[in-house]
Each structure stands twice: as C-alpha cells, then as structure tokens.
Amino acid sequence: MTDSKFRCFTWWDFAGCLLAVCLLAGPLQAQPISTPQGDVVPRDVREITDRGLQFLLKTQTDSGAWSDGYTGPGTTGLGLMAFLASGEDPNFGLYSQPIRKAIRSIIRTQNGSTGYMGDSMYQHGFATLALAEAYGAVDETDLWETGQPRRGKERSIGEALELAVRCAVTSQAKNPHSAWRYSPGARDADTSVSGAVLMGLLAARNAGIEVPDKSIDSAIKYFSSMTGSSGAVGYSGGLGGFGQSIARSSIACLVYSIAKRKDLKQYEASKKYVVTNMKEQSHYEEYARYYQAQALFQADLDAWEKWNRSTVRQLKASQNDDGSFSGQFGKPTATSLNLLSLALNYRFLPIYER
C-alpha cells in the first residue's frame, strides 16, 4: 500500500507505462486500468478504507459472497468494487484473492441462457457494474482452476458481462417504459432499479462491450420524463409523489453525466437539486450517499469537495470497532456502500472518471 500522506511509485504508475506500450502495439480487448489522479488521499480516508476492507476480508464467505443482511451477486459486486477501488494491485496485492473469489461468486450465480444474475434487477445491475469495473483490470489467468477444462458456469468476465448486457437489453425491450423494475419481465419501472441497471450498461459500454445506443437513449428518455423542473425525480409511475428525492436526483444527475447528456435541461435541473440539497436526509442513508458522491463529483467538484470533507468526518465517527458500518441492508452492504462513497478520493475505478 502507499503511505497515508504520499503516493510512491506504485504498480498503478507501472500500469500506466505498460498501457502506453500496449497502445502502441495495438488495441486492447477491454478497458485500460485507470491511473490515479488528483490530490493525495487524506489520511482519514485511507484509515477508514483500510479498516472497512479488513472487515470485508474477514467476513467474505468461502464462496466469495457476504451473508449478513442482503445477499446476492449485486451485494457481492459492491464488495468487489470496494476492493478494486482501494488502489491495491488486483492481481498481486492484498486483495487479489478476495477479488477473484467475488468474481467467481458473481459468475456462478448467472443463468447461462438468459444472463440474469440474482433474484432482482437491482442485484443484476450492481453485478453488471462490478464485472465491468473488473474487466480489463483483473488478470484472468488464475481466475479458474488452471490446467483443468472450464465447466459450464466458469465463463470469462467478458463472456459473463456480454450475457449480463443481453439480459438487461432484452428486459428493457419488453418494458413499456423502456426501463426496469424488480424482475426482468416487469411491465412497470422505477428510477432506482433503472439507475442500477443503466449504470451497469454504461460501465459495460465504457469497458468495450457492445451496448445498443437505442438502449441507452431510451433509458435516458425515461429518466428525463421522471425529472421535474425543480430537479426532483419521481420514483415510479410519473412525476407525482417526489418526497425525498436526494437519492433519485443523484442517480439521475449521474446517469445523465456518464451517458454524456449534460446538454439536457433535466441534467441542469438535477444538478441544481443535488448541489443545493446536499444535506437532505434519506430513508436509505448509505444508498443515497453512494450516489451523492458520484453525482456531485461529476457535476460540481467544489461542491463534492465540501460534501466529501463532511462525509469523511461523519463516517470516521460512525465506523464500528471492527471496521464495519451498521445499516439497514446489513453490515457488509452498508460497509461497501460507505467505502465506495469515499472511493472518489482514489479515483481508480474507470466509472469514476470525469
């Protein structure tokens, strides 16, 4: 690991040099590993992250998942992304084996015919996002048992990701709103589930997986229809009943940003809402924090820095002695979401690039 105050020449720097050589040699099959940017990571962020990752390391099951609270490939994906975001070498570092265990766990849950992962499109969306972030960063040479023929579910990250994208696109095509709800065959939609799935598709596209433009455009059209002039975002069924909107407005602001649709008036409205209402409380605290971090970072760096300083103090005070965070979704999920809300201090995950 790097020192808490200074970044030494790490494997990430080496990876950047290696990437330049590879680009001269020819095109890559997957996304390049992101290199660190910005200022030195604050000491408190490093300490919170290290303690949280140690908790995730100790509580990961032999299968590669986590079992306290919400479980499934999406939950496993959040833990996987927390490890990937830490800056440790995913192939030789402290978390190389937990990373591989998590990837294997996600892939083994996938239906080989439909590509569906988990028991809801929430789980499917977060699992897709995690696979996309791992694709190109993780050396798959030792992902499965070496020297043995691969069995049915022992597909590569790229193969699993392509299947996952196909599932999401097929589900969307059947949906009257061109979006997503809890099940792949749902006839209604909501902005929360749709945000999880759309971020998975956008990450997959960024990683080099083919995602139809129509799918992205249709999903953005759905979000536009759910975004009011104030920047508040409806949950399901239209613009009524905004209620607490900080999580949904953050999701909308983020997907507009990552889809490169900052030209939309709905983006400007959601941006204003997110920046103006940074202190709004949500019933789903860790979930909202996870999306707020990314939305603010994409929309307004000054606002993100202010929010980040406050969040670091809050998480430092609330972290449990074992490194975990308590939350309504269970400690592993709460811990992963909170660590990912701080991960923009590192900026290693490709999806976090501005």
N, C-alpha and C positions, 0 to 999 in steps of 0.2 A: 504494500500500500504506500501511497505517497504520504509525506509528512502533513500534519494538520495545517501548517502555515504555508508551506511551499510545495509546489509541484516540481519534482525532479524529472529527469528524462525517463519516462515510463514506457511500457510496451505500447501504449497508445501513440506516443510520439513515433516509435519504431513503425507502428502500423501505418501511420500517415506516410512515412517514407516508402514503405513497401507498397502502399496503394499507388503512389506516383509511378513506381516501376511497373506495376501491373497494368496501369492505364496505358503506358507506352507499348506494352506487349499486346494489348487487345482488350475488348470489352469484357466486363465481369458478368457473371451469371446472376449475381444477387447484389443487394445494396452494399456499398462500402461501409466499413466501420467508421463511425463518427469520431472525430478527434475533438478534444476538449477546447472550449472557447471561453472567453470572458475572464473574470477576475478569479483570484484564489478562493477556493471553497472555505467559507467561515468554519472556524474550529467547532462551534456548537453543532453545525450541520453535520460535519464529519462524525462527531461523537454520537449524535442521535442516530445517524445512519448505521454506524458500526454496531451499536448496541441492538438496534432493531434487526439487523441482518443476522446477528448471532442468535436472536430469538427464533427467527425463521429457520435458521440452520438446524437448531436443536429440535424443533417441533415438526420438521418435514418428515413424513412417513417414509417407510422403505419403498413404497410405490412411487414416491416423488410428489405426493399431494400434501394437503393440510386438512385436518379432520375436525378442528374445533370451530363450530359455527357453520357458516356457509361453506359448502364443498362443491367441487366440480372443476372442470378444465379452465373456466374463467377465473376462479379463485386461485388455481394453480398458476395461471398466466400472470396474475398480478404479482405473486411471489417471484416468479421467474423474471419479470421486468424489474422488480426491485433489486435483484442480484445483478442483472445486466446494467442497470443504471449506476452502479456503485463505482465504476471505473476500474474494477479489478479485471484482469485478463480472463475472459470467459473460457479460455482453452487451457490455461496453465495456472490460474490464480486460485485464491482461497475457495472460490465458489464454483469452480469448473465442474465438479461432480454434482453438487446440488442443481446446477443449471441443467445438466444432462438428464438427471432424474426427473426434473419437472417437465422437460420437453418430451421425454418418453411417456410420461403420465398423460400429457395432453393428447399426444398422437394415439395412444392406446384407447382413449375414450371415443375416438372418431368413428362414425359409421362409414365403412369403406364404400358404400353405394351412394349415400346421399351427401356425405361430407359433414354431416351435422355433428357438433360436439356439445355434450352436456344435455341438460334437461330443459334448457330455455335459451332463447336467442340472446339474453344477457350473457350467459356463460359462453355461448358461441362467439359473440362479438369480442369479449375480452380475450378469449383463447386465440382468436384470429389475430388480434393486435399483437399478442405476445409472440406468436410464431413469426409474424412479420418482422418484429424487432430482433428476433434471434437469427433470422435468415441472413446469411452472409457474414454474421459475426461469430457464429459457432462453427468450429471445425467438426464435421460430422463423421470423421474417420472412426472415432471410437464411440459414436452415439449408440450404436447397437453392438452386440457381441461380435467381435472381429473373428474372421475365419469361418463363420457359420452363415448358411443361406438365410436371408431375411424371410420372416414369416409374414402372414397376411397384414398385420397391423404395424409392422416395423417399416413403415414408409419414411422417406426422407422429409425434412422440414419443408422443402419446396413442394413435394407431392401433396403433403397434408395441407399446405397453405392454398394450393390450387383447388383442392377439393372443398376447403372451407369457403373460399370465394364463390365457387359454383353454387354451394348451398345457399349462401346469402343472396346471390343474384336471383336464383330460382324462386326463393321465398318472396323476394321483393316483387318479382314479375306477377305473382299470384295475388298480391295485395292491392286492393282498390286505391290505397293511398300512396302506393309506390314507396312504402316504408316498412317498418317491422313492429311486431308486438312479441308476446312471450313465446309463442310456438311458431314453427316455420310455416304452418298453414293458416295463420291467423288472418282474419278479414278486417281487423281494425289495426290501429297503430298508435304509438306514443313516442314522444320526443326523447324519453330516457333510454328505452331499449334501442330506438333508432340511432341515437348518438353512439352507443356502444358498438353497434354493427357497422355504422358508417365509418367510424374511426378505424376499425379493423380493415375495412376495404381501402381506405385512403392510405393506411400504412402498407398494405399489400401492394398497392399501386406504386408507392414510393420505393418499394423493395424490388420492383421489376416484374411483378406478377401482372398478367393481363386482367384488367378490370374494365368492363364496358363504360365508356363515357356516359352513356344513357343512364346507367345505374347511379352514378354519382350525381348527374344533373337532376334526375328525378327526385333523389333524396334531398338535395339542396332545395328544390322547389317545395317539397313537403315542409322543410324547416322554415322556409320563407312564409308559407301560408300560416304557420303557427306562431310567427313573431309579430307582436303588436308594435305600434308606432312608438311606444314608450320603451321598447326593448324587452319587455316582459314576454315570456314564451309560455304558451299553453301546454298542457300535458297531453291530453288526448281529446279527440272529437271536435276540435276547433279552437278559436281564440278565447273562449269563455273560461272562467274559473282559474285565473292566473295564480292566486295565492302566493305562496313563497316561490319566487322564480329564480333565485340566485344560481341554483344548480342547473336548471334548464337553460337559463340565459347564458351561463358559462359554456354549456355544451354547444348551444347554437353559435355563439361567438367563435368557439374553437373550430367547429366543422366548416364554417364559412372561411376561416383563416387557412386551414390546412387544404381545403379544396380550392384555394386561391380565388375566392369570390368576395374579396374586400370591396369590390365595386358596388355591391348590393346595399340598398338603403337599410335593409334588415340587419346587415352586419354593423353598420354605423349605430343603429338603434341598440342592438345587443351589446356592443362595445360600451356605449354610454351607460347602459344599465349596470354592467359588470363593474366598471370603474367607479361609478357613483355609489353603488351599494355593496362595497367590499365587506362591510361589517354585518350585512344581513345574515341572520341566523337561519339555519336549515334544519328540518327534521332529520335529515340524513347528513350529519356533520362531516364525516370522513369522505363520503362520496362527493359532496359539494366542494370540499377542499381540494380534492384530487383534480376536479375540472376547473376550479377557480385558478389554480396555479398555472395551468396551461393556457387558459383563455387570456389572463392578464399578461402573461409573458408574450403571447402573440400580438396582443392589442396595444399594450402601453407599458414599456419597460420601466418607466419611472413609477407607475402605479404598482407593477409587480414587485419592484424592489421594496417599496413601502410595505406592501402586504406580506412579503416574504420575511422581513425583519420581525414583524408582529407574529407571524406564524411560527417562526423558529422559537421565539420566547414561549409561546403557548405550548408547543409540543415538548420543549425541554422540561417544562413544569409538569406536564401530564404523563410523561413516559413512565411506565412501571419499572420496578427494580430489575425485572428480568429482561428489559429491553422492549417489551411489547407495549401496545396501546389497547385499551379497552374500547369496545364499540358494539353497536347493535348487531353487526354482522359476524361477531366473533373476533377473537384477538388476532389470528393470522391475517384476516381480511383487513381489519382496521389498521394493523401494523403496515401491511403492504401499501394501502392507500395513503397513509400518512407519510411513509418514506418516499413514495412517488410524488407527493406534493412538494417535497424538498428536492427532488431529483434534478430540477432545472438549475440548481446551483452547480451541478456537474455538467449537464448538457451532453451526455454521452449517447442517449437513445436517439436514433435518427428522427423519430417522430417529434422530438423536441426542438428540431432546428427551425429557425425563423426564416 
